[in-house]
Amino acid sequence: MAGPEPLLIAAPTAQLSDIFISNIKCLFLSRSMLHNHPAGTAEPSRADRNLTQRMMAAAQPLAVTVHDHLVICRDGYVSFRKAGLM
């Protein structure tokens, strides 16, 4: 069985249905998020925080665990889980 195609969401206003469709199709029970801030710091933006909260709320009734949201940049990264943001 081939693995799922990667899901690329280019904006923090992404539709949650687009994010979770592979979980539903492939019966995945978990999800992690990762994106970069190529020109800035890894500090999560308000939009990053809002998307994470929306994602966690949408995951709950689907019984999908959201493990983490990582924001990376040239000099490092921020883990929402380690930072206590989820």
TORPA-4810 file (N, C-alpha, C, O; in nm, 3 decimals):
<nodes>
NODE_1_0.084_-0.117_0.000_0.000_0.000_0.000_0.088_0.123_0.000_0.176_0.136_0.086_M
NODE_2_0.067_0.212_-0.092_0.145_0.335_-0.100_0.105_0.429_0.012_-0.010_0.429_0.056_A
NODE_3_0.201_0.509_0.056_0.173_0.607_0.161_0.093_0.723_0.107_0.081_0.739_-0.015_G
NODE_4_0.039_0.805_0.195_-0.039_0.920_0.151_0.051_1.026_0.089_0.170_1.034_0.118_P
NODE_5_-0.009_1.105_0.003_0.065_1.216_-0.054_0.084_1.323_0.053_-0.004_1.342_0.137_E
NODE_6_0.199_1.393_0.050_0.217_1.498_0.150_0.115_1.608_0.130_0.073_1.637_0.018_P
NODE_7_0.075_1.668_0.239_-0.023_1.776_0.234_0.050_1.907_0.260_0.112_1.924_0.365_L
NODE_8_0.043_1.997_0.167_0.107_2.126_0.181_0.001_2.233_0.193_-0.080_2.252_0.102_L
NODE_9_0.001_2.302_0.302_-0.091_2.412_0.325_-0.009_2.539_0.332_0.082_2.549_0.414_I
NODE_10_-0.039_2.635_0.248_0.047_2.752_0.234_0.006_2.870_0.320_0.075_2.972_0.320_A
NODE_11_-0.102_2.860_0.392_-0.148_2.978_0.467_-0.207_2.935_0.600_-0.265_2.827_0.611_A
NODE_12_-0.194_3.021_0.701_-0.253_2.989_0.831_-0.405_2.991_0.828_-0.469_2.954_0.927_P
NODE_13_-0.464_3.033_0.718_-0.610_3.034_0.704_-0.659_2.908_0.634_-0.771_2.905_0.582_T
NODE_14_-0.576_2.805_0.632_-0.609_2.680_0.564_-0.741_2.622_0.616_-0.774_2.638_0.733_A
NODE_15_-0.813_2.557_0.528_-0.937_2.489_0.566_-0.900_2.363_0.644_-0.820_2.283_0.597_Q
NODE_16_-0.958_2.346_0.760_-0.927_2.229_0.841_-0.965_2.100_0.771_-0.902_1.997_0.791_L
NODE_17_-1.069_2.105_0.688_-1.107_1.984_0.614_-0.993_1.940_0.522_-0.972_1.820_0.505_S
NODE_18_-0.921_2.035_0.463_-0.807_2.000_0.378_-0.695_1.936_0.460_-0.627_1.845_0.413_D
NODE_19_-0.677_1.984_0.581_-0.570_1.931_0.666_-0.600_1.789_0.710_-0.510_1.705_0.712_I
NODE_20_-0.725_1.760_0.746_-0.758_1.630_0.803_-0.803_1.526_0.702_-0.827_1.411_0.739_F
NODE_21_-0.815_1.562_0.575_-0.866_1.465_0.477_-0.778_1.340_0.468_-0.830_1.230_0.453_I
NODE_22_-0.644_1.356_0.477_-0.557_1.238_0.471_-0.574_1.153_0.596_-0.563_1.030_0.588_S
NODE_23_-0.600_1.214_0.711_-0.626_1.135_0.831_-0.748_1.046_0.811_-0.748_0.929_0.848_N
NODE_24_-0.851_1.102_0.754_-0.975_1.028_0.734_-0.957_0.920_0.628_-0.996_0.806_0.649_I
NODE_25_-0.899_0.956_0.515_-0.881_0.860_0.405_-0.791_0.743_0.445_-0.817_0.629_0.408_K
NODE_26_-0.685_0.772_0.520_-0.585_0.670_0.552_-0.598_0.614_0.693_-0.515_0.533_0.736_C
NODE_27_-0.702_0.657_0.764_-0.726_0.611_0.901_-0.610_0.644_0.995_-0.581_0.568_1.087_L
NODE_28_-0.544_0.757_0.972_-0.439_0.802_1.062_-0.501_0.852_1.191_-0.608_0.913_1.190_F
NODE_29_-0.435_0.825_1.301_-0.487_0.866_1.431_-0.410_0.981_1.492_-0.436_1.022_1.605_L
NODE_30_-0.313_1.034_1.417_-0.234_1.145_1.470_-0.186_1.235_1.356_-0.191_1.198_1.239_S
NODE_31_-0.139_1.352_1.396_-0.094_1.450_1.299_0.005_1.542_1.370_-0.010_1.572_1.488_R
NODE_32_0.107_1.585_1.297_0.200_1.688_1.342_0.203_1.795_1.235_0.176_1.769_1.118_S
NODE_33_0.236_1.915_1.275_0.244_2.027_1.181_0.387_2.081_1.183_0.455_2.078_1.285_M
NODE_34_0.430_2.130_1.069_0.564_2.186_1.056_0.562_2.291_0.946_0.508_2.267_0.838_L
NODE_35_0.618_2.406_0.974_0.637_2.505_0.868_0.754_2.594_0.904_0.805_2.590_1.016_H
NODE_36_0.796_2.672_0.807_0.914_2.755_0.831_0.880_2.903_0.827_0.780_2.946_0.770_N
NODE_37_0.966_2.979_0.890_0.968_3.124_0.883_1.103_3.160_0.820_1.199_3.187_0.892_H
NODE_38_1.113_3.160_0.688_1.243_3.172_0.622_1.314_3.305_0.643_1.437_3.310_0.638_P
NODE_39_1.239_3.410_0.667_1.304_3.541_0.677_1.304_3.597_0.818_1.347_3.711_0.838_A
NODE_40_1.259_3.521_0.915_1.245_3.576_1.049_1.285_3.480_1.157_1.362_3.386_1.135_G
NODE_41_1.231_3.505_1.274_1.258_3.418_1.388_1.159_3.302_1.387_1.061_3.302_1.312_T
NODE_42_1.185_3.205_1.470_1.096_3.089_1.480_0.979_3.118_1.574_0.894_3.030_1.594_A
NODE_43_0.973_3.235_1.632_0.864_3.270_1.724_0.730_3.256_1.653_0.709_3.317_1.548_E
NODE_44_0.638_3.176_1.708_0.508_3.157_1.644_0.429_3.288_1.636_0.425_3.365_1.731_P
NODE_45_0.368_3.309_1.522_0.285_3.428_1.502_0.147_3.404_1.564_0.114_3.292_1.603_S
NODE_46_0.068_3.508_1.571_-0.070_3.494_1.618_-0.146_3.399_1.526_-0.224_3.316_1.574_R
NODE_47_-0.124_3.410_1.396_-0.191_3.320_1.300_-0.148_3.175_1.323_-0.231_3.085_1.312_A
NODE_48_-0.020_3.152_1.353_0.027_3.016_1.383_-0.045_2.961_1.505_-0.088_2.845_1.506_D
NODE_49_-0.057_3.042_1.607_-0.124_2.999_1.730_-0.272_2.971_1.706_-0.327_2.872_1.756_R
NODE_50_-0.336_3.059_1.629_-0.479_3.039_1.599_-0.502_2.911_1.520_-0.594_2.835_1.550_N
NODE_51_-0.418_2.886_1.419_-0.433_2.764_1.340_-0.415_2.641_1.428_-0.490_2.544_1.414_L
NODE_52_-0.318_2.643_1.516_-0.294_2.530_1.605_-0.414_2.504_1.694_-0.454_2.389_1.711_T
NODE_53_-0.472_2.608_1.750_-0.589_2.591_1.834_-0.708_2.538_1.755_-0.780_2.450_1.802_Q
NODE_54_-0.728_2.591_1.634_-0.837_2.541_1.548_-0.814_2.395_1.513_-0.908_2.315_1.512_R
NODE_55_-0.690_2.361_1.484_-0.656_2.224_1.446_-0.682_2.128_1.562_-0.737_2.020_1.542_M
NODE_56_-0.644_2.166_1.681_-0.666_2.080_1.797_-0.815_2.062_1.825_-0.859_1.953_1.860_M
NODE_57_-0.891_2.169_1.810_-1.036_2.160_1.832_-1.102_2.071_1.727_-1.192_1.994_1.760_A
NODE_58_-1.058_2.080_1.603_-1.116_1.998_1.496_-1.073_1.852_1.509_-1.147_1.762_1.469_A
NODE_59_-0.956_1.828_1.564_-0.904_1.691_1.576_-0.979_1.611_1.681_-0.995_1.490_1.667_A
NODE_60_-1.025_1.677_1.785_-1.086_1.607_1.898_-1.204_1.518_1.858_-1.204_1.400_1.895_Q
NODE_61_-1.304_1.568_1.786_-1.416_1.479_1.753_-1.379_1.368_1.653_-1.452_1.270_1.638_P
NODE_62_-1.265_1.384_1.584_-1.219_1.281_1.491_-1.131_1.178_1.560_-1.087_1.082_1.498_L
NODE_63_-1.105_1.198_1.689_-1.015_1.112_1.767_-0.875_1.111_1.708_-0.807_1.008_1.707_A
NODE_64_-0.833_1.226_1.658_-0.698_1.244_1.602_-0.615_1.322_1.703_-0.658_1.426_1.753_V
NODE_65_-0.497_1.271_1.733_-0.406_1.339_1.825_-0.316_1.433_1.745_-0.254_1.391_1.647_T
NODE_66_-0.308_1.558_1.786_-0.213_1.651_1.726_-0.091_1.651_1.818_-0.097_1.700_1.931_V
NODE_67_0.020_1.595_1.769_0.139_1.578_1.852_0.214_1.709_1.877_0.254_1.737_1.990_H
NODE_68_0.234_1.787_1.772_0.313_1.909_1.787_0.296_1.997_1.665_0.247_1.953_1.561_D
NODE_69_0.337_2.119_1.679_0.347_2.214_1.568_0.485_2.276_1.582_0.514_2.343_1.681_H
NODE_70_0.569_2.253_1.483_0.705_2.307_1.484_0.715_2.423_1.387_0.667_2.416_1.274_L
NODE_71_0.777_2.530_1.433_0.808_2.644_1.347_0.960_2.650_1.342_1.027_2.661_1.444_V
NODE_72_1.014_2.643_1.221_1.159_2.641_1.207_1.209_2.764_1.132_1.137_2.824_1.053_I
NODE_73_1.331_2.799_1.159_1.399_2.906_1.086_1.547_2.871_1.081_1.588_2.766_1.130_C
NODE_74_1.624_2.957_1.021_1.766_2.930_1.002_1.839_2.902_1.133_1.928_2.817_1.138_R
NODE_75_1.801_2.972_1.239_1.876_2.963_1.364_1.815_2.871_1.469_1.867_2.861_1.580_D
NODE_76_1.708_2.803_1.436_1.650_2.713_1.535_1.504_2.682_1.507_1.458_2.692_1.394_G
NODE_77_1.434_2.644_1.611_1.293_2.608_1.596_1.221_2.631_1.728_1.282_2.647_1.833_Y
NODE_78_1.089_2.633_1.718_1.002_2.636_1.837_0.906_2.520_1.826_0.841_2.502_1.723_V
NODE_79_0.898_2.442_1.932_0.800_2.336_1.945_0.685_2.390_2.029_0.705_2.430_2.143_S
NODE_80_0.565_2.391_1.972_0.449_2.436_2.047_0.432_2.353_2.174_0.399_2.407_2.280_F
NODE_81_0.453_2.223_2.163_0.436_2.136_2.280_0.536_2.172_2.389_0.497_2.190_2.505_R
NODE_82_0.664_2.182_2.354_0.766_2.215_2.455_0.747_2.354_2.513_0.780_2.379_2.629_K
NODE_83_0.694_2.445_2.433_0.672_2.583_2.479_0.543_2.597_2.559_0.513_2.706_2.608_A
NODE_84_0.467_2.488_2.573_0.343_2.492_2.649_0.229_2.562_2.575_0.136_2.612_2.638_G
NODE_85_0.236_2.565_2.442_0.134_2.632_2.363_0.024_2.539_2.315_-0.066_2.581_2.243_L
NODE_86_0.030_2.413_2.355_-0.075_2.318_2.320_-0.095_2.217_2.431_-0.180_2.129_2.419_M
</nodes>
